[in-house]
Amino acid sequence: MATVATPRAGTRPATAATLAELEQLNRRLATKPAARLQVEGLSIGYSTLRGRFHAVEDISFEVPAGTNLGLVGESGCGKSTVVKALMGLQPAGTYIAGQALLDGQNILGLNDDALRDIRWKRISLITQSAMNSLDPVYTIGDQICEAIRAHERVSKAVAWARAEEMFALVGLPAGRLYEFPHQFSGGMRQRAVIAMALALNAGMLLADEPTTALDPIMQSQIMTRIRGIHAHMRRSMILVTHDIAVVAETCENTVVMYAGKMAESGPTADVLKHPLHPYTMGLQNAFPRLPVPGAPRQPLISIPGVVPNLLLPPPGCRFASRCPFATDLCRTAAPPVVRHGAQSAACHFTHCAAEFREVAARPETWRNMAHNMRGAA
Ligand SMILES: Nc1ncnc2c1ncn2[C@@H]1O[C@H](COP(=O)(O)OP(=O)(O)OP(=O)(O)O)[C@@H](O)[C@H]1O
């Protein structure tokens, strides 16, 4: 780790030599291409005191270079588990199968040296809680410089100047690089982590619920900033969220996860306009949509029930106990993944999706489910 900087309010004046070197660094980083990621048959298992279970099972998707993929689903569906495995941050003893090809190189199961080599430079992460990514005993500026200098042979002055540019990009004053994480508000810390994740212009950005810990106004500001920066830098990104509206505005493609499995995937416009899986239909009702002028505001309806215990997953479709359309087949046989054009869904009844969509759009469909569940309990 770098030496601790002396906290001070202003910024260091950059010399002409530093600025020339910074320009070279910026040019080098700007030519880095966006990355392509192909995840194939990814399964991830945790060992716990109560036994081993699969938090993620047989997930496949692709992030074409320069595009954004939304990974959505309720809490506990396995989204963060996927992201952690891609960064090599899974706890010791985690079982991982399948592959994740970053520009053709499998990045699952890399040793520490190989991971250090790709983190920040080729793949970088914005976590749910900025505090987890920042070291409390070093200034933010030193931490960004350290990340830059681990991969680029530049002086501290040049790295600092690059950090100042990144701070400007996320709307933070350069003088605050001299401060420690605890001196920042939650929103500012999150911006600092975004600055750090962008510092080496990694081809692939993983944003794991980057705004969850923030208040709604700050959430919207940070998302707008991520979108703006991203469009400008043309990187690839996986955006993990449970907010389907954010995905609609940000991502070309979407993967909907439910209880560790892929429920539905495809181009975002198709998945959201014509969902094939009843879980996606239910998720849509649970989030506010952009208001349509003149149209009545749609009530928000949550999906009754909870995600099943993954230590003892149900034998058939994992969504069956919460699905208004479930049959005995759904409760006993795991659904096949069915393709409809560019879209696919793991449901026995994708051929009935148009009919389901109409029924699922009615609030009483889910209210009746909730009522029946209460009656059965
Ligand atoms: N280190 C761990 N050890 C054991 N189980 C874990 C571990 N991390 C996560 N899990 C479990 O794995 C499952 C998936 O969790 P994960 O955090 O990936 O879901 P998520 O969809 O990202 O949820 P959230 O939105 O709340 O972060 C959950 O049942 C969770 O309790």
Ligand as a Chemical Component Dictionary entry (heavy atoms), coordinates in Angstrom:
data_LIG
# 
_chem_comp.id                   LIG 
_chem_comp.type                 NON-POLYMER 
_chem_comp.pdbx_formal_charge   0 
_chem_comp.three_letter_code    LIG 
# 
loop_
_chem_comp_atom.comp_id 
_chem_comp_atom.atom_id 
_chem_comp_atom.alt_atom_id 
_chem_comp_atom.type_symbol 
_chem_comp_atom.charge 
_chem_comp_atom.model_Cartn_x 
_chem_comp_atom.model_Cartn_y 
_chem_comp_atom.model_Cartn_z 
_chem_comp_atom.pdbx_ordinal 
LIG N1  N1  N 0 -20.582 -16.644 2.005  1  
LIG C1  C1  C 0 -21.741 -17.292 1.973  2  
LIG N2  N2  N 0 -21.905 -18.462 2.643  3  
LIG C2  C2  C 0 -23.076 -19.115 2.618  4  
LIG N3  N3  N 0 -24.168 -18.697 1.956  5  
LIG C3  C3  C 0 -24.076 -17.548 1.291  6  
LIG C4  C4  C 0 -22.867 -16.767 1.244  7  
LIG N4  N4  N 0 -23.080 -15.660 0.499  8  
LIG C5  C5  C 0 -24.360 -15.736 0.073  9  
LIG N5  N5  N 0 -24.963 -16.869 0.539  10 
LIG C6  C6  C 0 -26.325 -17.332 0.261  11 
LIG O1  O1  O 0 -26.397 -17.542 -1.139 12 
LIG C7  C7  C 0 -27.684 -17.179 -1.631 13 
LIG C8  C8  C 0 -27.519 -16.145 -2.715 14 
LIG O2  O2  O 0 -27.028 -14.943 -2.114 15 
LIG P1  P1  P 0 -26.615 -13.655 -2.965 16 
LIG O3  O3  O 0 -26.067 -12.643 -2.008 17 
LIG O4  O4  O 0 -25.761 -14.071 -4.093 18 
LIG O5  O5  O 0 -28.020 -13.189 -3.525 19 
LIG P2  P2  P 0 -28.419 -11.789 -4.181 20 
LIG O6  O6  O 0 -29.422 -12.128 -5.223 21 
LIG O7  O7  O 0 -27.218 -11.058 -4.602 22 
LIG O8  O8  O 0 -29.118 -11.064 -2.969 23 
LIG P3  P3  P 0 -28.930 -9.524  -2.499 24 
LIG O9  O9  O 0 -29.689 -8.717  -3.475 25 
LIG O10 O10 O 0 -29.562 -9.522  -1.124 26 
LIG O11 O11 O 0 -27.458 -9.268  -2.460 27 
LIG C9  C9  C 0 -28.484 -16.698 -0.422 28 
LIG O12 O12 O 0 -29.245 -17.793 0.049  29 
LIG C10 C10 C 0 -27.410 -16.300 0.567  30 
LIG O13 O13 O 0 -27.874 -16.423 1.905  31 
# 
loop_
_chem_comp_bond.comp_id 
_chem_comp_bond.atom_id_1 
_chem_comp_bond.atom_id_2 
_chem_comp_bond.value_order 
_chem_comp_bond.pdbx_ordinal 
LIG N1  C1  SING 1  
LIG C1  N2  SING 2  
LIG C1  C4  DOUB 3  
LIG N2  C2  DOUB 4  
LIG C2  N3  SING 5  
LIG N3  C3  DOUB 6  
LIG C3  C4  SING 7  
LIG C3  N5  SING 8  
LIG C4  N4  SING 9  
LIG N4  C5  DOUB 10 
LIG C5  N5  SING 11 
LIG N5  C6  SING 12 
LIG C6  O1  SING 13 
LIG C6  C10 SING 14 
LIG O1  C7  SING 15 
LIG C7  C8  SING 16 
LIG C7  C9  SING 17 
LIG C8  O2  SING 18 
LIG O2  P1  SING 19 
LIG P1  O3  DOUB 20 
LIG P1  O4  SING 21 
LIG P1  O5  SING 22 
LIG O5  P2  SING 23 
LIG P2  O6  DOUB 24 
LIG P2  O7  SING 25 
LIG P2  O8  SING 26 
LIG O8  P3  SING 27 
LIG P3  O9  DOUB 28 
LIG P3  O10 SING 29 
LIG P3  O11 SING 30 
LIG C9  O12 SING 31 
LIG C9  C10 SING 32 
LIG C10 O13 SING 33 
# 
